[in-house]
């Protein structure tokens, strides 16, 4: 650890979280609010995950000026090095756009709520405006919508908050797909394979919440009125999607039109550098639903740094700590005897370990 944080070696914590960003801090804030003593160790200098651009030196300025002179922008001189001599400027290097904003705000409330504000002062702004139907993303898929074999030729797709029907109409007009039905509420797929596919994704994704709750809490006690047992069996389509590759889903549902198949693959993996056969179908359908949500996308006012600093404040007020600039090299765990493990509620886990060791 840093010299200033040697005291951590003598501290005891219920939970230690490793990493940076709103997701890690959100988890820590929830745990801190229910009475856990939390420690967050962030490898970055800012727990938000943002990085800072240091002042640009005169050598960097000269290099940029030489590049400008060799380009077509000679008529736009760089005014002076002072324009690039700034203090550290934080910027977001991760993807922090938020979909389904109304649901996300409800999830954030337990971590951020104060006596005067359910969101702890954090606000979100929708990306885009009503003039462009709240456009939030542009997809450019090599060869999409063209007969060219040149990978640089493609018809860009603007993703808006207009929902699945708008995307289906794009596929009909530019990709040779069939047209949706006349029902403006989107209940009639007509001859549109893309609209049928998007509706199927929404039906599968409807079970995602139940599935993840079952992962957190397991099957509820039979005497309880709440049960998540169904998500652990074949009745939950989302649970089945977690063990299947996206490629199988795409090929089965969209076997004929390769352009529509490429568009759907790009929608479901817009931020992933993975091929469909390497991607979980569950992640694919969740991304599809996020990208085509009628709420569009939103971004925290002040960026992830503002959101993260609000979460850090909650953690510290509840007795936790957030330590930044901690480059971890290895994790050391204190070994316990069988009796100690049983006392700490890990009896079942111990039996599984012993079974594996005995070759069972």
URKADA-V630994 format. One record per helix or strand. SS is the DSSP state (alpha for helix, beta for strand). FROM is the first residue (numbers start at 1). TO is the last residue. If there is no record, write none. Layout:
SS:FROM:TO
SS:FROM:TO
//
This chain:
alpha:3:10
beta:15:18
alpha:22:33
beta:38:41
beta:51:53
alpha:58:70
alpha:81:84
beta:89:91
beta:98:99
alpha:101:112
beta:124:126
alpha:130:132
beta:137:139
beta:157:159
alpha:164:174
alpha:193:205
alpha:208:217
alpha:229:232
alpha:237:241
beta:245:245
alpha:246:253
alpha:258:268
alpha:276:278
beta:280:280
alpha:281:291
beta:297:300
alpha:303:317
beta:321:323
alpha:338:343
alpha:347:357
//
